[in-house]
């Protein structure tokens, strides 16, 4: 998974703008909830990456942080389980596009496995 991020960084690609273009297209009701875009968008993107990498590393604090994220997001309305999955699906799509040829079956399987596990944690707490 780290190889994906390294390839994106080496290519000089910032995936955050592309991610949020796709995110707001899929979830237009979320657009007005991002008041401080310069910080909140990058923070959300990085938190998703951090959760996925930490889950892959079997960090035992991930479920606690997921619970905290769910509670924090309750202030923004009712985010259903499908919205958490949708946000992570967009993330994988953007990472795959940005990584280009370095995205292979092994990378795809690793990211998808962690995404499924993370969606399971969100579903448990949502």
Secondary structure, DSSP 8 states (H G I E B T S, - for coil): -HHHHHHHHHTT---HHHHHHHHHHH-GGGGGG-SSHHHHHHHHHHHHHHHHHHHHTT-TTHHHHHHHHHHHHGGG----HHHHHHHHHHHHHHHHHHHGGG--HHHHHHHHHHHHHHHHHHHHH-
